[in-house]
């Protein structure tokens, strides 16, 4: 396995662990930035999403 694949996998694992933490704390499914519900469709697409679609778009804009 290449280093890049290894690196991506560990980032992915961190995201999943963070998502599991939020489920345990009852914070799962809420945007970390604005507190709104994250759309179910978005969570189906990326279960580790931490922001709603509009905050995600704004973040992308800044980057
Ligand atoms: Zn948001």
PDB file of the backbone (N, CA, C, O) and the ligand in Angstrom, with CONECT records:
HET     ZN  A 101       1
ATOM      1  N   UNK A   1       0.852  -1.205   0.000  1.00  0.00           N
ATOM      2  CA  UNK A   1       0.000   0.000   0.000  1.00  0.00           C
ATOM      3  C   UNK A   1       0.886   1.252   0.000  1.00  0.00           C
ATOM      4  O   UNK A   1       1.856   1.336   0.753  1.00  0.00           O
ATOM      5  N   UNK A   2       0.542   2.211  -0.846  1.00  0.00           N
ATOM      6  CA  UNK A   2       1.347   3.429  -0.923  1.00  0.00           C
ATOM      7  C   UNK A   2       1.135   4.305   0.312  1.00  0.00           C
ATOM      8  O   UNK A   2       0.136   4.183   1.021  1.00  0.00           O
ATOM      9  N   UNK A   3       2.090   5.178   0.542  1.00  0.00           N
ATOM     10  CA  UNK A   3       1.994   6.097   1.690  1.00  0.00           C
ATOM     11  C   UNK A   3       0.754   6.975   1.584  1.00  0.00           C
ATOM     12  O   UNK A   3       0.084   7.247   2.581  1.00  0.00           O
ATOM     13  N   UNK A   4       0.456   7.418   0.357  1.00  0.00           N
ATOM     14  CA  UNK A   4      -0.696   8.291   0.145  1.00  0.00           C
ATOM     15  C   UNK A   4      -1.994   7.566   0.515  1.00  0.00           C
ATOM     16  O   UNK A   4      -2.866   8.138   1.168  1.00  0.00           O
ATOM     17  N   UNK A   5      -2.112   6.325   0.098  1.00  0.00           N
ATOM     18  CA  UNK A   5      -3.301   5.539   0.439  1.00  0.00           C
ATOM     19  C   UNK A   5      -3.395   5.364   1.946  1.00  0.00           C
ATOM     20  O   UNK A   5      -4.470   5.494   2.530  1.00  0.00           O
ATOM     21  N   UNK A   6      -2.266   5.071   2.568  1.00  0.00           N
ATOM     22  CA  UNK A   6      -2.196   4.902   4.017  1.00  0.00           C
ATOM     23  C   UNK A   6      -2.643   6.173   4.740  1.00  0.00           C
ATOM     24  O   UNK A   6      -3.398   6.126   5.711  1.00  0.00           O
ATOM     25  N   UNK A   7      -2.154   7.312   4.237  1.00  0.00           N
ATOM     26  CA  UNK A   7      -2.471   8.602   4.847  1.00  0.00           C
ATOM     27  C   UNK A   7      -3.977   8.872   4.731  1.00  0.00           C
ATOM     28  O   UNK A   7      -4.621   9.284   5.696  1.00  0.00           O
ATOM     29  N   UNK A   8      -4.529   8.630   3.524  1.00  0.00           N
ATOM     30  CA  UNK A   8      -5.958   8.867   3.327  1.00  0.00           C
ATOM     31  C   UNK A   8      -6.776   7.967   4.228  1.00  0.00           C
ATOM     32  O   UNK A   8      -7.787   8.386   4.792  1.00  0.00           O
ATOM     33  N   UNK A   9      -6.335   6.731   4.360  1.00  0.00           N
ATOM     34  CA  UNK A   9      -7.083   5.782   5.181  1.00  0.00           C
ATOM     35  C   UNK A   9      -7.109   6.243   6.635  1.00  0.00           C
ATOM     36  O   UNK A   9      -8.133   6.115   7.306  1.00  0.00           O
ATOM     37  N   UNK A  10      -6.006   6.771   7.122  1.00  0.00           N
ATOM     38  CA  UNK A  10      -5.975   7.182   8.530  1.00  0.00           C
ATOM     39  C   UNK A  10      -6.827   8.436   8.736  1.00  0.00           C
ATOM     40  O   UNK A  10      -7.432   8.601   9.796  1.00  0.00           O
ATOM     41  N   UNK A  11      -6.881   9.319   7.738  1.00  0.00           N
ATOM     42  CA  UNK A  11      -7.774  10.483   7.829  1.00  0.00           C
ATOM     43  C   UNK A  11      -9.224  10.012   7.865  1.00  0.00           C
ATOM     44  O   UNK A  11     -10.027  10.495   8.663  1.00  0.00           O
ATOM     45  N   UNK A  12      -9.546   9.062   6.991  1.00  0.00           N
ATOM     46  CA  UNK A  12     -10.898   8.512   6.924  1.00  0.00           C
ATOM     47  C   UNK A  12     -11.277   7.884   8.271  1.00  0.00           C
ATOM     48  O   UNK A  12     -12.387   8.090   8.763  1.00  0.00           O
ATOM     49  N   UNK A  13     -10.367   7.130   8.857  1.00  0.00           N
ATOM     50  CA  UNK A  13     -10.634   6.492  10.149  1.00  0.00           C
ATOM     51  C   UNK A  13     -10.880   7.533  11.229  1.00  0.00           C
ATOM     52  O   UNK A  13     -11.777   7.376  12.058  1.00  0.00           O
ATOM     53  N   UNK A  14     -10.073   8.609  11.220  1.00  0.00           N
ATOM     54  CA  UNK A  14     -10.277   9.684  12.192  1.00  0.00           C
ATOM     55  C   UNK A  14     -11.667  10.295  12.046  1.00  0.00           C
ATOM     56  O   UNK A  14     -12.333  10.594  13.037  1.00  0.00           O
ATOM     57  N   UNK A  15     -12.097  10.478  10.790  1.00  0.00           N
ATOM     58  CA  UNK A  15     -13.413  11.062  10.546  1.00  0.00           C
ATOM     59  C   UNK A  15     -14.519  10.143  11.058  1.00  0.00           C
ATOM     60  O   UNK A  15     -15.508  10.603  11.630  1.00  0.00           O
ATOM     61  N   UNK A  16     -14.342   8.856  10.850  1.00  0.00           N
ATOM     62  CA  UNK A  16     -15.351   7.895  11.312  1.00  0.00           C
ATOM     63  C   UNK A  16     -15.392   7.873  12.835  1.00  0.00           C
ATOM     64  O   UNK A  16     -16.465   7.846  13.438  1.00  0.00           O
ATOM     65  N   UNK A  17     -14.203   7.886  13.453  1.00  0.00           N
ATOM     66  CA  UNK A  17     -14.166   7.896  14.922  1.00  0.00           C
ATOM     67  C   UNK A  17     -14.832   9.147  15.478  1.00  0.00           C
ATOM     68  O   UNK A  17     -15.555   9.090  16.473  1.00  0.00           O
ATOM     69  N   UNK A  18     -14.580  10.280  14.821  1.00  0.00           N
ATOM     70  CA  UNK A  18     -15.204  11.537  15.254  1.00  0.00           C
ATOM     71  C   UNK A  18     -16.715  11.449  15.103  1.00  0.00           C
ATOM     72  O   UNK A  18     -17.454  11.933  15.960  1.00  0.00           O
ATOM     73  N   UNK A  19     -17.185  10.827  14.007  1.00  0.00           N
ATOM     74  CA  UNK A  19     -18.624  10.672  13.788  1.00  0.00           C
ATOM     75  C   UNK A  19     -19.222   9.783  14.881  1.00  0.00           C
ATOM     76  O   UNK A  19     -20.299  10.075  15.401  1.00  0.00           O
ATOM     77  N   UNK A  20     -18.528   8.709  15.223  1.00  0.00           N
ATOM     78  CA  UNK A  20     -19.019   7.810  16.277  1.00  0.00           C
ATOM     79  C   UNK A  20     -19.083   8.533  17.621  1.00  0.00           C
ATOM     80  O   UNK A  20     -20.018   8.327  18.395  1.00  0.00           O
ATOM     81  N   UNK A  21     -18.092   9.380  17.897  1.00  0.00           N
ATOM     82  CA  UNK A  21     -18.107  10.195  19.123  1.00  0.00           C
ATOM     83  C   UNK A  21     -19.345  11.077  19.157  1.00  0.00           C
ATOM     84  O   UNK A  21     -20.005  11.202  20.189  1.00  0.00           O
ATOM     85  N   UNK A  22     -19.654  11.690  18.010  1.00  0.00           N
ATOM     86  CA  UNK A  22     -20.811  12.590  17.969  1.00  0.00           C
ATOM     87  C   UNK A  22     -22.109  11.816  18.149  1.00  0.00           C
ATOM     88  O   UNK A  22     -23.041  12.300  18.791  1.00  0.00           O
ATOM     89  N   UNK A  23     -22.171  10.609  17.580  1.00  0.00           N
ATOM     90  CA  UNK A  23     -23.359   9.771  17.785  1.00  0.00           C
ATOM     91  C   UNK A  23     -23.509   9.474  19.279  1.00  0.00           C
ATOM     92  O   UNK A  23     -24.609   9.562  19.825  1.00  0.00           O
ATOM     93  N   UNK A  24     -22.394   9.121  19.939  1.00  0.00           N
ATOM     94  CA  UNK A  24     -22.424   8.789  21.362  1.00  0.00           C
ATOM     95  C   UNK A  24     -22.882   9.978  22.198  1.00  0.00           C
ATOM     96  O   UNK A  24     -23.565   9.810  23.209  1.00  0.00           O
ATOM     97  N   UNK A  25     -22.501  11.182  21.768  1.00  0.00           N
ATOM     98  CA  UNK A  25     -22.848  12.389  22.527  1.00  0.00           C
ATOM     99  C   UNK A  25     -24.184  12.986  22.106  1.00  0.00           C
ATOM    100  O   UNK A  25     -24.648  13.959  22.699  1.00  0.00           O
ATOM    101  N   UNK A  26     -24.808  12.397  21.071  1.00  0.00           N
ATOM    102  CA  UNK A  26     -26.096  12.900  20.606  1.00  0.00           C
ATOM    103  C   UNK A  26     -25.982  14.129  19.727  1.00  0.00           C
ATOM    104  O   UNK A  26     -26.981  14.795  19.458  1.00  0.00           O
ATOM    105  N   UNK A  27     -24.752  14.441  19.270  1.00  0.00           N
ATOM    106  CA  UNK A  27     -24.550  15.616  18.422  1.00  0.00           C
ATOM    107  C   UNK A  27     -24.556  15.266  16.940  1.00  0.00           C
ATOM    108  O   UNK A  27     -24.426  16.141  16.084  1.00  0.00           O
ATOM    109  N   UNK A  28     -24.707  13.982  16.646  1.00  0.00           N
ATOM    110  CA  UNK A  28     -24.581  13.557  15.259  1.00  0.00           C
ATOM    111  C   UNK A  28     -25.727  14.097  14.404  1.00  0.00           C
ATOM    112  O   UNK A  28     -26.880  14.113  14.833  1.00  0.00           O
ATOM    113  N   UNK A  29     -25.394  14.535  13.195  1.00  0.00           N
ATOM    114  CA  UNK A  29     -26.429  14.988  12.265  1.00  0.00           C
ATOM    115  C   UNK A  29     -26.672  16.487  12.331  1.00  0.00           C
ATOM    116  O   UNK A  29     -27.512  17.021  11.606  1.00  0.00           O
ATOM    117  N   UNK A  30     -25.926  17.171  13.213  1.00  0.00           N
ATOM    118  CA  UNK A  30     -26.051  18.625  13.291  1.00  0.00           C
ATOM    119  C   UNK A  30     -24.777  19.287  12.787  1.00  0.00           C
ATOM    120  O   UNK A  30     -23.665  18.810  13.019  1.00  0.00           O
ATOM    121  N   UNK A  31     -24.977  20.406  12.087  1.00  0.00           N
ATOM    122  CA  UNK A  31     -23.854  21.151  11.547  1.00  0.00           C
ATOM    123  C   UNK A  31     -22.998  21.731  12.678  1.00  0.00           C
ATOM    124  O   UNK A  31     -23.519  22.344  13.610  1.00  0.00           O
ATOM    125  N   UNK A  32     -21.684  21.531  12.586  1.00  0.00           N
ATOM    126  CA  UNK A  32     -20.789  22.054  13.627  1.00  0.00           C
ATOM    127  C   UNK A  32     -20.695  23.568  13.572  1.00  0.00           C
ATOM    128  O   UNK A  32     -20.348  24.202  14.568  1.00  0.00           O
ATOM    129  N   UNK A  33     -20.996  24.152  12.429  1.00  0.00           N
ATOM    130  CA  UNK A  33     -20.821  25.590  12.267  1.00  0.00           C
ATOM    131  C   UNK A  33     -22.079  26.366  12.632  1.00  0.00           C
ATOM    132  O   UNK A  33     -22.004  27.354  13.362  1.00  0.00           O
ATOM    133  N   UNK A  34     -23.241  25.931  12.130  1.00  0.00           N
ATOM    134  CA  UNK A  34     -24.451  26.720  12.359  1.00  0.00           C
ATOM    135  C   UNK A  34     -25.474  25.987  13.235  1.00  0.00           C
ATOM    136  O   UNK A  34     -26.453  26.594  13.670  1.00  0.00           O
ATOM    137  N   UNK A  35     -25.260  24.681  13.501  1.00  0.00           N
ATOM    138  CA  UNK A  35     -26.157  23.951  14.383  1.00  0.00           C
ATOM    139  C   UNK A  35     -27.417  23.422  13.712  1.00  0.00           C
ATOM    140  O   UNK A  35     -28.233  22.762  14.356  1.00  0.00           O
ATOM    141  N   UNK A  36     -27.582  23.707  12.426  1.00  0.00           N
ATOM    142  CA  UNK A  36     -28.734  23.184  11.695  1.00  0.00           C
ATOM    143  C   UNK A  36     -28.604  21.675  11.483  1.00  0.00           C
ATOM    144  O   UNK A  36     -27.512  21.112  11.561  1.00  0.00           O
ATOM    145  N   UNK A  37     -29.754  21.031  11.209  1.00  0.00           N
ATOM    146  CA  UNK A  37     -29.717  19.627  10.814  1.00  0.00           C
ATOM    147  C   UNK A  37     -28.941  19.479   9.504  1.00  0.00           C
ATOM    148  O   UNK A  37     -29.077  20.297   8.594  1.00  0.00           O
ATOM    149  N   UNK A  38     -28.138  18.441   9.425  1.00  0.00           N
ATOM    150  CA  UNK A  38     -27.495  18.114   8.155  1.00  0.00           C
ATOM    151  C   UNK A  38     -28.471  17.233   7.368  1.00  0.00           C
ATOM    152  O   UNK A  38     -29.016  16.276   7.917  1.00  0.00           O
ATOM    153  N   UNK A  39     -28.693  17.546   6.102  1.00  0.00           N
ATOM    154  CA  UNK A  39     -29.659  16.802   5.289  1.00  0.00           C
ATOM    155  C   UNK A  39     -29.316  15.309   5.273  1.00  0.00           C
ATOM    156  O   UNK A  39     -28.155  14.918   5.149  1.00  0.00           O
ATOM    157  N   UNK A  40     -30.361  14.493   5.402  1.00  0.00           N
ATOM    158  CA  UNK A  40     -30.161  13.037   5.414  1.00  0.00           C
ATOM    159  C   UNK A  40     -29.437  12.571   4.152  1.00  0.00           C
ATOM    160  O   UNK A  40     -28.560  11.708   4.206  1.00  0.00           O
ATOM    161  N   UNK A  41     -29.821  13.157   3.018  1.00  0.00           N
ATOM    162  CA  UNK A  41     -29.176  12.791   1.741  1.00  0.00           C
ATOM    163  C   UNK A  41     -27.672  13.013   1.819  1.00  0.00           C
ATOM    164  O   UNK A  41     -26.885  12.211   1.316  1.00  0.00           O
ATOM    165  N   UNK A  42     -27.286  14.118   2.461  1.00  0.00           N
ATOM    166  CA  UNK A  42     -25.862  14.440   2.588  1.00  0.00           C
ATOM    167  C   UNK A  42     -25.162  13.421   3.482  1.00  0.00           C
ATOM    168  O   UNK A  42     -24.035  13.010   3.204  1.00  0.00           O
ATOM    169  N   UNK A  43     -25.835  13.019   4.553  1.00  0.00           N
ATOM    170  CA  UNK A  43     -25.243  12.035   5.465  1.00  0.00           C
ATOM    171  C   UNK A  43     -25.159  10.654   4.808  1.00  0.00           C
ATOM    172  O   UNK A  43     -24.246   9.875   5.080  1.00  0.00           O
ATOM    173  N   UNK A  44     -26.135  10.372   3.936  1.00  0.00           N
ATOM    174  CA  UNK A  44     -26.073   9.098   3.210  1.00  0.00           C
ATOM    175  C   UNK A  44     -24.874   9.090   2.275  1.00  0.00           C
ATOM    176  O   UNK A  44     -24.189   8.080   2.118  1.00  0.00           O
ATOM    177  N   UNK A  45     -24.637  10.251   1.657  1.00  0.00           N
ATOM    178  CA  UNK A  45     -23.514  10.373   0.731  1.00  0.00           C
ATOM    179  C   UNK A  45     -22.189  10.355   1.491  1.00  0.00           C
ATOM    180  O   UNK A  45     -21.234   9.701   1.070  1.00  0.00           O
ATOM    181  N   UNK A  46     -22.135  11.078   2.615  1.00  0.00           N
ATOM    182  CA  UNK A  46     -20.922  11.128   3.432  1.00  0.00           C
ATOM    183  C   UNK A  46     -21.310  11.095   4.908  1.00  0.00           C
ATOM    184  O   UNK A  46     -21.564  12.140   5.507  1.00  0.00           O
ATOM    185  N   UNK A  47     -21.358   9.894   5.497  1.00  0.00           N
ATOM    186  CA  UNK A  47     -21.799   9.761   6.900  1.00  0.00           C
ATOM    187  C   UNK A  47     -20.925  10.512   7.892  1.00  0.00           C
ATOM    188  O   UNK A  47     -21.321  10.709   9.040  1.00  0.00           O
ATOM    189  N   UNK A  48     -19.731  10.936   7.460  1.00  0.00           N
ATOM    190  CA  UNK A  48     -18.846  11.642   8.384  1.00  0.00           C
ATOM    191  C   UNK A  48     -18.930  13.159   8.197  1.00  0.00           C
ATOM    192  O   UNK A  48     -18.140  13.899   8.785  1.00  0.00           O
ATOM    193  N   UNK A  49     -19.872  13.621   7.391  1.00  0.00           N
ATOM    194  CA  UNK A  49     -20.007  15.067   7.165  1.00  0.00           C
ATOM    195  C   UNK A  49     -20.258  15.780   8.487  1.00  0.00           C
ATOM    196  O   UNK A  49     -21.060  15.324   9.302  1.00  0.00           O
ATOM    197  N   UNK A  50     -19.570  16.900   8.699  1.00  0.00           N
ATOM    198  CA  UNK A  50     -19.705  17.631   9.962  1.00  0.00           C
ATOM    199  C   UNK A  50     -20.420  18.964   9.782  1.00  0.00           C
ATOM    200  O   UNK A  50     -20.707  19.650  10.763  1.00  0.00           O
ATOM    201  N   UNK A  51     -20.707  19.334   8.544  1.00  0.00           N
ATOM    202  CA  UNK A  51     -21.360  20.617   8.290  1.00  0.00           C
ATOM    203  C   UNK A  51     -22.522  20.431   7.322  1.00  0.00           C
ATOM    204  O   UNK A  51     -22.534  19.492   6.526  1.00  0.00           O
ATOM    205  N   UNK A  52     -23.502  21.336   7.396  1.00  0.00           N
ATOM    206  CA  UNK A  52     -24.601  21.311   6.441  1.00  0.00           C
ATOM    207  C   UNK A  52     -24.088  21.759   5.074  1.00  0.00           C
ATOM    208  O   UNK A  52     -22.976  22.269   4.941  1.00  0.00           O
ATOM    209  N   UNK A  53     -24.925  21.555   4.076  1.00  0.00           N
ATOM    210  CA  UNK A  53     -24.459  21.807   2.706  1.00  0.00           C
ATOM    211  C   UNK A  53     -24.093  23.275   2.495  1.00  0.00           C
ATOM    212  O   UNK A  53     -23.132  23.571   1.785  1.00  0.00           O
ATOM    213  N   UNK A  54     -24.845  24.199   3.101  1.00  0.00           N
ATOM    214  CA  UNK A  54     -24.542  25.615   2.846  1.00  0.00           C
ATOM    215  C   UNK A  54     -23.238  26.032   3.518  1.00  0.00           C
ATOM    216  O   UNK A  54     -22.467  26.803   2.947  1.00  0.00           O
ATOM    217  N   UNK A  55     -22.979  25.521   4.746  1.00  0.00           N
ATOM    218  CA  UNK A  55     -21.695  25.815   5.391  1.00  0.00           C
ATOM    219  C   UNK A  55     -20.545  25.160   4.629  1.00  0.00           C
ATOM    220  O   UNK A  55     -19.471  25.745   4.492  1.00  0.00           O
ATOM    221  N   UNK A  56     -20.775  23.946   4.137  1.00  0.00           N
ATOM    222  CA  UNK A  56     -19.736  23.260   3.370  1.00  0.00           C
ATOM    223  C   UNK A  56     -19.369  24.081   2.141  1.00  0.00           C
ATOM    224  O   UNK A  56     -18.196  24.201   1.787  1.00  0.00           O
ATOM    225  N   UNK A  57     -20.394  24.648   1.489  1.00  0.00           N
ATOM    226  CA  UNK A  57     -20.135  25.459   0.293  1.00  0.00           C
ATOM    227  C   UNK A  57     -19.322  26.693   0.654  1.00  0.00           C
ATOM    228  O   UNK A  57     -18.391  27.062  -0.061  1.00  0.00           O
ATOM    229  N   UNK A  58     -19.681  27.336   1.779  1.00  0.00           N
ATOM    230  CA  UNK A  58     -18.938  28.534   2.191  1.00  0.00           C
ATOM    231  C   UNK A  58     -17.493  28.200   2.518  1.00  0.00           C
ATOM    232  O   UNK A  58     -16.577  28.943   2.166  1.00  0.00           O
ATOM    233  N   UNK A  59     -17.297  27.072   3.196  1.00  0.00           N
ATOM    234  CA  UNK A  59     -15.933  26.652   3.538  1.00  0.00           C
ATOM    235  C   UNK A  59     -15.123  26.406   2.284  1.00  0.00           C
ATOM    236  O   UNK A  59     -13.959  26.797   2.195  1.00  0.00           O
ATOM    237  N   UNK A  60     -15.749  25.750   1.307  1.00  0.00           N
ATOM    238  CA  UNK A  60     -15.054  25.490   0.056  1.00  0.00           C
ATOM    239  C   UNK A  60     -14.651  26.789  -0.629  1.00  0.00           C
ATOM    240  O   UNK A  60     -13.578  26.892  -1.224  1.00  0.00           O
ATOM    241  N   UNK A  61     -15.536  27.779  -0.530  1.00  0.00           N
ATOM    242  CA  UNK A  61     -15.260  29.074  -1.139  1.00  0.00           C
ATOM    243  C   UNK A  61     -13.992  29.697  -0.551  1.00  0.00           C
ATOM    244  O   UNK A  61     -13.151  30.230  -1.275  1.00  0.00           O
ATOM    245  N   UNK A  62     -13.874  29.618   0.790  1.00  0.00           N
ATOM    246  CA  UNK A  62     -12.724  30.224   1.465  1.00  0.00           C
ATOM    247  C   UNK A  62     -11.431  29.533   1.067  1.00  0.00           C
ATOM    248  O   UNK A  62     -10.385  30.172   0.951  1.00  0.00           O
ATOM    249  N   UNK A  63     -11.508  28.212   0.857  1.00  0.00           N
ATOM    250  CA  UNK A  63     -10.320  27.492   0.426  1.00  0.00           C
ATOM    251  C   UNK A  63     -10.176  27.687  -1.062  1.00  0.00           C
ATOM    252  O   UNK A  63      -9.236  27.169  -1.665  1.00  0.00           O
TER     253      UNK A  63
HETATM  254 ZN    ZN A 101     -24.302  24.817   8.689  1.00  0.00          ZN
END
